[in-house]
Amino acid sequence: MNVVETLKGLVDQSGFAAFFADGGWKFLVMIAISFVLLYLGIGKKFEPLLMVGIAFGCLLANFPGGEMFHQEMWDAYIAGTEYIVPATGEIIEHISFTDIIHHGGLLDIFYIGVKAGIYPSLIFLGVGAMTDFGPMLARPSSMFMGAGAQLGVFVAFFGAIALGFNGGEAGSIGIIGGADGPTAIFLTTKLAPHLLGPIAIAAYSYMALIPLIQPPIMKLLTTKKEREIKMEQAREVSKKEKIIFPILVATVCILLLPSTAPLIGALMLGNLLRECGVTDRLSDTAQNSLMNIVTIFLGLAVGATMGAERFLSLETIKIIVLGLVAFAISTTGGLLVGKLMCKLSGGKINPLIGSAGVSAVPMAARVSQVEGQKANPGNFLLMHAMAPNVAGVIGSAIAAGFLLAVFG
């Protein structure tokens, strides 16, 4: 009898039993969604470096009884309310990171790096170390295309307001249009942490779908003659310019918008490590080892926020749709500025490079290259497109800083 009762107790305590309880179907749905995301990351190569981690984090967080992530603990931390530890009944009046480390699961501990803004900033450090700002410095006017490509951020912001989201939530949704995953994660953890899962999925999915989303818009807004334009080689940028640039940008941007300090500061430090010529080892670490380690932690932590109660909602559908609108409008904004610059330059600038103003580096620049070569096989737009592309990285960080300053 004791053996039977023991076996029955084990069955009752297993995760399988939870599937048959009230609301248990939601766990099954979220596990199925994690399988789909794993397929997209592995099978379809949709931003696999982060998508695989996000999908597996979602899977781990939705195993009943796994206790890997405690959303109610984070809700108490954000709201500043008391938290009752389920296992002991202990009441914590003002929960801290120390309490989370002591009472939380593995993914709760990983999530501290997201909530504190550590992971997105370290990702930006690596991005800065990998990015050559030379093309943008050679053609400073490309910054206008990077700025134009932030149009979708603000269009989606007002669209989200119209659909009933508050200012912080709308800003977090709108930043998807910047096509910059770390920026979207950074801003969302500050303004709308309860929406982190769907916003991260939307941001990285649309980044992966750039080769499908952008070409139809590019063909719609440009003529064949414009797409055939061959651009002249830009001037050579000196080493001194490349060293001064990150220092100058960090100083000016952070003084104007102090809320941009974590992202702009990390981005420009990474670029300075790359360009100064005396920190090659640090630059290599930022580009490779550090970037890879942080990507693992970031993916798992973001995936952990995709709990059934939060993710399976009408809000998620709205976010997915608004994110697509934001991305399409941002592409349009960059192209329209590109067309204007084409006319002002007397036909010397191919407007296709304007679509690279979204900050998905270097995917958006590659799309400009591909579409340019379809129109003219002798067209080589990649390095020209990198100019607005890297300008878009700075632009999305500034847009996020502005939204954080207003709604933070």
Order of alpha helices (4+ residues) and beta strands (2+ residues): alpha-alpha-alpha-alpha-alpha-beta-beta-alpha-alpha-alpha-alpha-alpha-alpha-alpha-alpha-alpha-alpha-alpha-alpha-alpha-alpha-alpha-alpha-alpha-alpha-alpha
